[in-house]
Amino acid sequence: MKRQRNRGRVVAAALAAMCAVAVLPGRAHAADPGTYAFDPDAKKVQGAAANVEASELDEGVPYRSTIRPGEKLYYRVALDDVSNAYVSAVAVPGGSGPVAYGDGIEVSLRETDDTRCSSERAVFGSGEYARPVTAYAYRTIEEGATSCQESGQYDVLVERETKDASDTRAWDLELRFLQEPRLKNVSAMPTEAPESWPSATPQPLTGTQRKRAGGSGYSEATSLENGRWQDTVAPGQTRFYRVPVGWGQQIHATAVLSNSTGTAKEFVGSALTLSLANPAQGFVSDVALSYSGGPASASLRPLPPVAYRNRYDSSTHVSAMRFAGWYYLAVSLSPKLKESYGSGPIPYELSVQVKNRAGESPYEGDAGVFGVTDQDREVARKGQNAEQAAKSGPMKVVAAAGIGTGAVLVLGLGAWTLLARRRAAAPARAPFGAPGVPGPGTPRGR
């Protein structure tokens, strides 16, 4: 029995060592408020000035690139003739300084003869301060359409516009290419935009406020469920969150910036921006609030329930609500607040409401990122980001600290080596029944 206990202690020690390494802190929020957390799995890719030299993007793989003022960079994707496709670009300026109203990027998807399938611009708007902004372009399969319907190579063009000729800084880009799953019944799907939808503003939430820290990028976005969530944001910083929104469900969000604890009362226009992006990281809507040192709030405009037919609407805030999945909320605070209110973080509340019961998916099989599962809702309840959720399984704890199979084997080998040495050093024992050793049925003396 003692031998078994020793073995158990050694194995337990080995497991404890692995767990101790496994629970080491992962990537913490960046110390620099303006730092963006790129997807850790992002591959570096160089955009091409000539489309025939463009690098191909693989579906579902995140990429990282750069773009300079005035550049027009090409990338390439291979499409079939049955799938709706989406390519997004998150523009990440190098600092948190001022930008002009029209500064930003445009993303377009094109046939190789330059026929445009679609395009979208991402700009900083009235906020006029640098922060991560996103846009996407897409190809949709439509009955009767004459362009962008064939299988083959397609160009992704990312163009940057900068008003200030003296600005020569490169911006980082985070790129993604996704394809929508196939439909169960194409003929049963609507082909027209919704004529009307519930647009009333919901009653404010009154439940207990809870704390939950946002991430520093889309890949670090903290999951939220319905509720009032408290966090802090520093000037020049953007906090990211994600909310599961199923088919037929409607999302509402409000940001409330706390009052300043100092005496400053200076007015700052567009001090805080609240924005929403869909599961393909396409822009949906945003809203800004002004600040004068007192409490201030702003709510996203009423958005339609998630529906396949929304894609046929001409309004961005309607057409972008075209599929279920994780919707991303971003809260950005203007660096202009430093001048009057200091560089310290300011508390705020993010109120999230998802209305209606989720409906059935229209896709065949697994919807992937374009669906919401019970596991997603549990992840939202726990407040995990995508990386934490992926590594929350029993054996995935080891992977959370970046321990590879080789490292696990080394730890295991060390444990068994220690056990063997203890065995070799222990004195030999006589078997049961030997002289002086009581057998199984022999009473022991005192």
KOLTOR-125598 format. One record per residue (C-alpha): residue number from 1; residue in three letters; x, y, z. Coordinates in Angstrom, 1 decimal, decimal comma, always signed. Example, Ala and Ser with C-alpha at 12.3 -4.5 7.8 and 13.67 -1.06 7.14 Angstrom:
<nodes>
  lolum  sevo       x       y       z
      1   ALA   +12,3    -4,5    +7,8
      2   SER   +13,7    -1,1    +7,1
</nodes>
This chain:
<nodes>
  lolum  sevo       x       y       z
      1   MET    +0,0    +0,0    +0,0
      2   LYS    +2,8    +2,3    +0,8
      3   ARG    +4,3    +1,7    -2,6
      4   GLN    +1,0    +2,7    -4,2
      5   ARG    +0,9    +5,9    -2,0
      6   ASN    +4,4    +6,8    -3,1
      7   ARG    +3,4    +6,3    -6,7
      8   GLY    +0,3    +8,4    -6,2
      9   ARG    +2,3   +11,2    -4,6
     10   VAL    +4,8   +11,3    -7,5
     11   VAL    +2,1   +11,3   -10,2
     12   ALA    +0,2   +14,0    -8,2
     13   ALA    +3,3   +16,1    -8,0
     14   ALA    +3,9   +15,7   -11,7
     15   LEU    +0,3   +16,7   -12,5
     16   ALA    +0,6   +19,6   -10,0
     17   ALA    +3,7   +20,8   -11,8
     18   MET    +1,9   +20,7   -15,2
     19   CYS    -1,1   +22,5   -13,8
     20   ALA    +1,1   +25,1   -12,1
     21   VAL    +2,7   +25,9   -15,5
     22   ALA    -0,7   +25,6   -17,2
     23   VAL    -2,3   +28,3   -15,0
     24   LEU    +0,4   +30,8   -15,5
     25   PRO    -1,2   +34,1   -16,7
     26   GLY    -1,8   +34,4   -20,4
     27   ARG    -1,6   +37,6   -22,4
     28   ALA    -2,7   +40,5   -20,1
     29   HIS    -4,2   +43,7   -21,3
     30   ALA    -1,6   +45,9   -22,9
     31   ALA    -0,1   +48,5   -20,7
     32   ASP    -0,3   +51,1   -23,5
     33   PRO    -4,0   +52,1   -23,7
     34   GLY    -3,8   +52,3   -27,5
     35   THR    -2,4   +48,9   -28,1
     36   TYR    -4,5   +46,4   -30,1
     37   ALA    -4,4   +42,7   -29,4
     38   PHE    -4,1   +40,9   -32,7
     39   ASP    -5,2   +37,3   -33,1
     40   PRO    -2,3   +35,2   -31,8
     41   ASP    -2,8   +32,8   -34,7
     42   ALA    -2,6   +35,6   -37,3
     43   LYS    -0,3   +34,9   -40,2
     44   LYS    +1,7   +37,7   -41,7
     45   VAL    +0,8   +38,6   -45,4
     46   GLN    +2,1   +41,3   -47,6
     47   GLY    -0,4   +43,2   -49,8
     48   ALA    +0,5   +43,6   -53,5
     49   ALA    +0,4   +46,7   -55,6
     50   ALA    -0,4   +44,5   -58,7
     51   ASN    -3,4   +42,2   -58,4
     52   VAL    -1,7   +39,4   -60,3
     53   GLU    +1,0   +39,2   -57,6
     54   ALA    -1,5   +39,1   -54,7
     55   SER    -1,1   +36,5   -51,9
     56   GLU    -4,1   +34,2   -51,4
     57   LEU    -6,0   +34,2   -48,1
     58   ASP    -7,3   +30,9   -46,8
     59   GLU   -10,8   +30,7   -45,4
     60   GLY   -11,1   +30,9   -41,6
     61   VAL    -7,4   +31,9   -41,1
     62   PRO    -6,6   +35,3   -39,5
     63   TYR    -4,0   +37,4   -41,2
     64   ARG    -1,9   +40,5   -40,3
     65   SER    -0,7   +43,1   -42,8
     66   THR    +0,2   +46,8   -43,0
     67   ILE    -0,9   +49,6   -45,3
     68   ARG    +0,6   +53,1   -45,8
     69   PRO    -1,2   +56,4   -46,6
     70   GLY    -2,5   +56,3   -50,2
     71   GLU    -1,7   +52,7   -50,8
     72   LYS    -3,9   +50,3   -52,7
     73   LEU    -3,1   +46,7   -51,7
     74   TYR    -4,4   +43,5   -53,3
     75   TYR    -5,0   +40,1   -51,7
     76   ARG    -6,8   +37,2   -53,3
     77   VAL    -9,4   +34,6   -52,4
     78   ALA   -10,7   +31,5   -54,2
     79   LEU   -14,5   +31,3   -54,3
     80   ASP   -16,9   +28,6   -55,4
     81   ASP   -20,2   +29,3   -57,2
     82   VAL   -22,6   +28,4   -54,4
     83   SER   -21,2   +30,2   -51,2
     84   ASN   -21,7   +33,7   -49,9
     85   ALA   -18,2   +35,0   -49,0
     86   TYR   -17,0   +37,8   -46,7
     87   VAL   -13,6   +39,5   -46,3
     88   SER   -13,1   +41,9   -43,4
     89   ALA   -10,3   +44,3   -42,6
     90   VAL    -9,7   +45,8   -39,2
     91   ALA    -7,6   +49,0   -39,5
     92   VAL    -5,4   +49,6   -36,5
     93   PRO    -3,6   +53,0   -36,6
     94   GLY    -0,2   +53,2   -35,1
     95   GLY    -1,1   +55,6   -32,3
     96   SER    -4,0   +57,3   -30,7
     97   GLY    -3,5   +60,8   -32,1
     98   PRO    -5,8   +62,9   -34,2
     99   VAL    -7,1   +61,9   -37,6
    100   ALA    -9,2   +63,7   -40,1
    101   TYR   -12,9   +63,2   -40,6
    102   GLY   -12,6   +61,2   -43,9
    103   ASP    -9,5   +59,2   -42,9
    104   GLY   -10,0   +55,4   -43,1
    105   ILE    -9,9   +52,4   -45,4
    106   GLU   -12,2   +51,0   -48,1
    107   VAL   -12,5   +47,2   -48,6
    108   SER   -13,8   +45,9   -51,9
    109   LEU   -14,2   +42,4   -53,4
    110   ARG   -13,8   +42,3   -57,2
    111   GLU   -13,5   +39,9   -60,1
    112   THR   -10,1   +39,8   -61,6
    113   ASP   -11,3   +42,1   -64,4
    114   ASP   -12,0   +44,7   -61,7
    115   THR   -15,8   +44,2   -61,7
    116   ARG   -16,8   +45,2   -58,2
    117   CYS   -18,9   +42,8   -56,1
    118   SER   -19,3   +45,1   -53,1
    119   SER   -17,4   +47,5   -50,9
    120   GLU   -17,5   +49,2   -47,5
    121   ARG   -15,6   +52,1   -45,9
    122   ALA   -14,4   +52,3   -42,4
    123   VAL   -13,8   +55,9   -41,2
    124   PHE   -13,3   +57,6   -37,8
    125   GLY   -16,1   +60,1   -38,4
    126   SER   -16,8   +63,0   -36,1
    127   GLY   -14,7   +61,5   -33,3
    128   GLU   -11,5   +62,3   -35,3
    129   TYR    -9,3   +60,2   -33,2
    130   ALA    -7,4   +57,1   -34,1
    131   ARG    -8,9   +53,8   -32,9
    132   PRO    -9,5   +50,3   -34,5
    133   VAL   -12,2   +50,5   -37,2
    134   THR   -13,6   +47,6   -39,3
    135   ALA   -15,2   +47,1   -42,7
    136   TYR   -16,0   +44,1   -44,9
    137   ALA   -16,9   +43,3   -48,5
    138   TYR   -18,9   +40,3   -49,7
    139   ARG   -20,0   +38,3   -52,6
    140   THR   -23,6   +36,9   -52,5
    141   ILE   -25,1   +34,3   -54,7
    142   GLU   -28,4   +35,8   -56,1
    143   GLU   -30,8   +34,4   -58,7
    144   GLY   -30,6   +36,5   -61,8
    145   ALA   -27,3   +38,2   -60,9
    146   THR   -24,8   +38,5   -63,8
    147   SER   -21,6   +39,4   -62,0
    148   CYS   -19,6   +37,8   -59,2
    149   GLN   -21,4   +34,5   -59,4
    150   GLU   -18,8   +32,3   -60,9
    151   SER   -16,2   +30,2   -59,2
    152   GLY   -12,6   +31,2   -59,4
    153   GLN   -10,1   +33,8   -58,2
    154   TYR   -11,3   +37,1   -56,8
    155   ASP    -9,4   +40,2   -55,7
    156   VAL    -9,6   +41,8   -52,3
    157   LEU    -8,6   +45,5   -52,5
    158   VAL    -7,8   +47,5   -49,4
    159   GLU    -7,4   +51,2   -50,0
    160   ARG    -6,3   +53,8   -47,4
    161   GLU    -7,3   +57,4   -47,5
    162   THR    -5,3   +60,0   -45,4
    163   LYS    -6,1   +63,7   -45,6
    164   ASP    -2,9   +64,9   -43,9
    165   ALA    +0,0   +64,6   -46,4
    166   SER    +2,6   +64,7   -43,6
    167   ASP    +1,2   +61,5   -42,0
    168   THR    +3,5   +58,7   -43,2
    169   ARG    +2,8   +56,2   -40,5
    170   ALA    +1,8   +52,7   -41,5
    171   TRP    -1,4   +51,2   -40,1
    172   ASP    -1,7   +47,5   -39,2
    173   LEU    -4,5   +45,4   -40,8
    174   GLU    -6,2   +42,3   -39,4
    175   LEU    -7,8   +40,4   -42,3
    176   ARG   -10,3   +37,5   -42,3
    177   PHE   -12,0   +35,5   -45,1
    178   LEU   -15,2   +33,6   -44,3
    179   GLN   -17,8   +31,7   -46,3
    180   GLU   -21,4   +31,4   -45,2
    181   PRO   -22,7   +27,8   -44,8
    182   ARG   -25,1   +26,4   -47,4
    183   LEU   -28,8   +26,7   -46,9
    184   LYS   -31,1   +23,8   -46,1
    185   ASN   -33,7   +25,0   -48,6
    186   VAL   -32,7   +27,7   -50,9
    187   SER   -36,2   +28,0   -52,5
    188   ALA   -37,8   +28,6   -49,2
    189   MET   -35,7   +31,6   -48,3
    190   PRO   -37,0   +35,2   -48,6
    191   THR   -35,6   +37,3   -51,4
    192   GLU   -36,9   +40,7   -50,2
    193   ALA   -36,0   +43,0   -47,3
    194   PRO   -38,3   +43,2   -44,3
    195   GLU   -41,0   +45,8   -44,6
    196   SER   -41,1   +46,5   -40,9
    197   TRP   -39,6   +45,3   -37,6
    198   PRO   -39,9   +46,2   -33,9
    199   SER   -38,0   +49,5   -33,4
    200   ALA   -39,1   +50,5   -29,9
    201   THR   -36,4   +51,3   -27,4
    202   PRO   -36,5   +48,8   -24,5
    203   GLN   -36,9   +49,8   -20,9
    204   PRO   -33,6   +50,4   -19,1
    205   LEU   -32,2   +47,4   -17,1
    206   THR   -32,5   +47,6   -13,4
    207   GLY   -30,6   +44,5   -12,2
    208   THR   -27,4   +44,4   -10,2
    209   GLN   -24,4   +45,8   -11,9
    210   ARG   -21,5   +43,4   -12,4
    211   LYS   -17,8   +43,9   -13,3
    212   ARG   -16,3   +42,4   -16,4
    213   ALA   -13,1   +43,7   -18,1
    214   GLY   -13,2   +44,0   -21,9
    215   GLY   -10,4   +42,7   -24,2
    216   SER    -8,0   +44,7   -26,4
    217   GLY    -9,0   +43,2   -29,7
    218   TYR   -11,6   +41,1   -31,5
    219   SER    -9,8   +37,9   -30,6
    220   GLU    -9,8   +39,0   -26,9
    221   ALA   -13,4   +40,2   -26,8
    222   THR   -15,0   +39,4   -23,5
    223   SER   -18,3   +37,5   -23,7
    224   LEU   -21,4   +39,1   -22,2
    225   GLU   -24,9   +38,1   -21,6
    226   ASN   -27,9   +40,3   -20,8
    227   GLY   -27,0   +42,6   -17,9
    228   ARG   -25,4   +45,8   -16,7
    229   TRP   -21,6   +45,5   -17,0
    230   GLN   -19,0   +47,8   -15,3
    231   ASP   -15,5   +48,4   -16,7
    232   THR   -13,0   +51,2   -17,1
    233   VAL   -11,5   +52,8   -20,2
    234   ALA    -8,5   +55,1   -20,5
    235   PRO    -8,2   +57,9   -23,0
    236   GLY    -7,0   +56,4   -26,3
    237   GLN    -8,1   +52,9   -25,4
    238   THR   -10,7   +50,6   -27,0
    239   ARG   -12,4   +47,8   -25,0
    240   PHE   -13,9   +44,8   -26,9
    241   TYR   -16,8   +42,6   -26,0
    242   ARG   -18,9   +40,0   -27,8
    243   VAL   -22,6   +38,9   -27,4
    244   PRO   -24,3   +35,8   -28,8
    245   VAL   -27,3   +36,8   -30,9
    246   GLY   -29,4   +34,0   -32,4
    247   TRP   -31,8   +34,0   -35,3
    248   GLY   -34,8   +36,2   -34,6
    249   GLN   -33,1   +37,9   -31,7
    250   GLN   -32,6   +41,7   -31,3
    251   ILE   -29,7   +43,3   -29,6
    252   HIS   -29,8   +46,6   -27,7
    253   ALA   -26,7   +48,3   -26,1
    254   THR   -26,2   +51,5   -24,1
    255   ALA   -22,9   +53,0   -22,7
    256   VAL   -22,9   +55,3   -19,7
    257   LEU   -19,7   +57,2   -18,9
    258   SER   -19,2   +58,1   -15,3
    259   ASN   -18,8   +61,6   -13,9
    260   SER   -15,3   +62,9   -13,4
    261   THR   -14,1   +62,9    -9,7
    262   GLY   -12,2   +66,1   -10,3
    263   THR   -13,3   +69,7   -10,9
    264   ALA   -12,8   +69,8   -14,6
    265   LYS   -15,8   +70,6   -16,7
    266   GLU   -14,4   +71,1   -20,2
    267   PHE   -16,5   +70,0   -23,1
    268   VAL   -15,2   +67,1   -25,3
    269   GLY   -17,2   +66,2   -28,4
    270   SER   -17,5   +62,6   -29,4
    271   ALA   -15,7   +61,7   -26,2
    272   LEU   -16,8   +58,0   -26,2
    273   THR   -17,8   +55,9   -29,2
    274   LEU   -19,8   +52,7   -28,9
    275   SER   -19,8   +50,6   -32,1
    276   LEU   -21,2   +47,2   -33,1
    277   ALA   -19,9   +44,7   -35,7
    278   ASN   -21,4   +41,5   -36,9
    279   PRO   -19,9   +37,9   -36,8
    280   ALA   -18,0   +38,6   -40,0
    281   GLN   -16,7   +41,8   -38,5
    282   GLY   -18,7   +43,9   -40,8
    283   PHE   -19,7   +47,3   -39,4
    284   VAL   -23,3   +47,5   -38,2
    285   SER   -23,8   +50,8   -36,3
    286   ASP   -22,2   +53,2   -33,9
    287   VAL   -23,0   +56,1   -31,6
    288   ALA   -20,9   +58,8   -29,8
    289   LEU   -21,5   +60,8   -26,7
    290   SER   -20,1   +64,2   -25,6
    291   TYR   -18,6   +64,8   -22,2
    292   SER   -18,4   +67,7   -19,8
    293   GLY   -17,3   +65,9   -16,6
    294   GLY   -20,8   +64,8   -15,7
    295   PRO   -22,5   +61,4   -16,3
    296   ALA   -23,3   +60,9   -20,0
    297   SER   -24,9   +58,1   -22,0
    298   ALA   -25,6   +57,0   -25,5
    299   SER   -27,5   +54,0   -27,0
    300   LEU   -27,1   +52,3   -30,4
    301   ARG   -30,0   +53,0   -32,7
    302   PRO   -32,8   +50,3   -32,7
    303   LEU   -31,6   +47,4   -34,8
    304   PRO   -33,7   +44,7   -36,5
    305   PRO   -33,9   +41,1   -35,2
    306   VAL   -31,4   +38,9   -36,9
    307   ALA   -32,9   +37,6   -40,2
    308   TYR   -31,7   +36,2   -43,5
    309   ARG   -33,9   +38,7   -45,4
    310   ASN   -32,1   +41,7   -43,8
    311   ARG   -29,3   +41,3   -46,4
    312   TYR   -31,6   +42,7   -49,1
    313   ASP   -32,1   +46,0   -47,3
    314   SER   -30,1   +49,0   -48,6
    315   SER   -29,4   +50,4   -45,0
    316   THR   -26,1   +49,1   -43,5
    317   HIS   -27,6   +48,8   -40,0
    318   VAL   -30,3   +46,5   -41,3
    319   SER   -28,3   +44,5   -43,9
    320   ALA   -25,5   +43,8   -41,5
    321   MET   -27,9   +42,0   -39,2
    322   ARG   -28,1   +39,1   -41,7
    323   PHE   -26,8   +36,1   -39,6
    324   ALA   -26,6   +34,8   -36,1
    325   GLY   -23,4   +34,5   -34,1
    326   TRP   -21,2   +36,6   -31,9
    327   TYR   -21,8   +40,3   -32,3
    328   TYR   -18,9   +42,6   -31,2
    329   LEU   -19,2   +45,7   -29,1
    330   ALA   -16,3   +48,2   -28,9
    331   VAL   -16,0   +51,1   -26,5
    332   SER   -13,5   +53,7   -27,4
    333   LEU   -12,5   +56,8   -25,3
    334   SER   -11,0   +59,9   -27,0
    335   PRO    -7,4   +60,7   -26,1
    336   LYS    -8,5   +64,4   -26,0
    337   LEU    -9,8   +63,7   -22,4
    338   LYS    -6,2   +63,5   -21,2
    339   GLU    -5,8   +67,3   -21,5
    340   SER    -8,6   +68,1   -19,0
    341   TYR    -9,4   +64,9   -17,2
    342   GLY    -6,0   +63,2   -17,0
    343   SER    -4,8   +59,9   -18,4
    344   GLY    -6,4   +57,6   -15,8
    345   PRO    -9,2   +55,3   -16,7
    346   ILE   -12,8   +56,4   -16,3
    347   PRO   -15,5   +54,0   -15,1
    348   TYR   -18,4   +53,2   -17,4
    349   GLU   -21,4   +50,9   -17,7
    350   LEU   -22,3   +48,8   -20,7
    351   SER   -25,9   +47,7   -20,7
    352   VAL   -26,7   +44,8   -23,0
    353   GLN   -30,2   +43,4   -23,8
    354   VAL   -30,9   +40,5   -26,3
    355   LYS   -34,6   +40,2   -26,9
    356   ASN   -36,7   +37,3   -28,2
    357   ARG   -36,3   +33,5   -28,2
    358   ALA   -33,7   +32,2   -30,7
    359   GLY   -35,1   +30,6   -33,8
    360   GLU   -33,9   +27,7   -36,0
    361   SER   -30,8   +28,0   -38,2
    362   PRO   -31,4   +28,0   -42,0
    363   TYR   -28,1   +26,3   -42,7
    364   GLU   -27,2   +22,7   -43,4
    365   GLY   -25,2   +21,1   -40,6
    366   ASP   -22,9   +23,1   -38,4
    367   ALA   -23,3   +26,9   -38,8
    368   GLY   -19,8   +27,6   -37,5
    369   VAL   -19,3   +31,3   -36,6
    370   PHE   -22,8   +32,1   -38,1
    371   GLY   -24,7   +30,4   -35,3
    372   VAL   -25,2   +30,4   -31,6
    373   THR   -25,0   +27,2   -29,5
    374   ASP   -25,8   +26,3   -25,9
    375   GLN   -22,1   +26,2   -25,3
    376   ASP   -21,8   +29,8   -26,6
    377   ARG   -24,4   +30,9   -24,1
    378   GLU   -22,6   +29,2   -21,3
    379   VAL   -19,4   +30,9   -22,4
    380   ALA   -21,2   +34,3   -22,3
    381   ARG   -22,4   +33,5   -18,8
    382   LYS   -18,9   +32,8   -17,7
    383   GLY   -17,5   +35,9   -19,4
    384   GLN   -14,8   +34,0   -21,4
    385   ASN   -13,2   +35,2   -24,5
    386   ALA   -12,7   +32,9   -27,5
    387   GLU    -9,2   +31,7   -26,5
    388   GLN   -10,3   +31,0   -22,9
    389   ALA   -13,4   +29,1   -24,1
    390   ALA   -11,3   +27,0   -26,5
    391   LYS    -8,9   +26,0   -23,8
    392   SER   -11,4   +25,3   -21,0
    393   GLY   -11,6   +21,5   -21,7
    394   PRO    -9,8   +19,0   -19,4
    395   MET    -6,7   +18,4   -21,4
    396   LYS    -6,7   +21,8   -22,9
    397   VAL    -5,7   +23,4   -19,6
    398   VAL    -2,1   +22,3   -20,3
    399   ALA    -2,3   +24,1   -23,7
    400   ALA    -3,4   +27,3   -22,1
    401   ALA    +0,2   +28,1   -21,1
    402   GLY    +1,6   +27,1   -24,4
    403   ILE    +2,9   +23,7   -23,2
    404   GLY    +3,5   +21,4   -26,1
    405   THR    +3,3   +17,6   -26,2
    406   GLY    +7,1   +17,4   -25,8
    407   ALA    +7,0   +19,5   -22,6
    408   VAL    +4,2   +17,3   -21,2
    409   LEU    +6,3   +14,1   -22,0
    410   VAL    +9,3   +15,6   -20,3
    411   LEU    +7,4   +16,3   -17,1
    412   GLY    +5,9   +12,8   -17,2
    413   LEU    +9,3   +11,2   -17,8
    414   GLY   +10,8   +13,2   -14,9
    415   ALA    +8,0   +11,9   -12,6
    416   TRP    +8,5    +8,3   -13,5
    417   THR   +12,3    +8,7   -13,2
    418   LEU   +11,9   +10,0    -9,7
    419   LEU    +9,6    +7,1    -8,9
    420   ALA   +12,1    +4,6   -10,2
    421   ARG   +14,9    +6,1    -8,1
    422   ARG   +12,8    +5,9    -5,0
    423   ARG   +12,1    +2,3    -5,7
    424   ALA   +15,8    +1,5    -6,1
    425   ALA   +16,7    +3,3    -2,9
    426   ALA   +14,1    +1,6    -0,8
    427   PRO   +15,2    -1,5    +1,3
    428   ALA   +14,1    -4,9    +0,0
    429   ARG   +11,1    -6,4    +1,7
    430   ALA   +10,5   -10,0    +2,5
    431   PRO    +7,4   -11,6    +1,0
    432   PHE    +4,4   -12,5    +3,0
    433   GLY    +4,9   -15,8    +4,8
    434   ALA    +8,7   -15,5    +5,2
    435   PRO   +10,1   -16,0    +8,7
    436   GLY    +9,3   -13,0   +11,0
    437   VAL    +6,7   -11,6    +8,5
    438   PRO    +3,1   -12,3    +9,3
    439   GLY    +1,1   -13,8    +6,5
    440   PRO    -2,3   -12,6    +5,3
    441   GLY    -4,2   -14,6    +8,0
    442   THR    -1,6   -14,4   +10,8
    443   PRO    -2,4   -12,2   +13,8
    444   ARG    +0,1    -9,4   +14,5
    445   GLY    +1,9    -9,1   +17,8
    446   ARG    +2,4    -6,0   +19,7
</nodes>
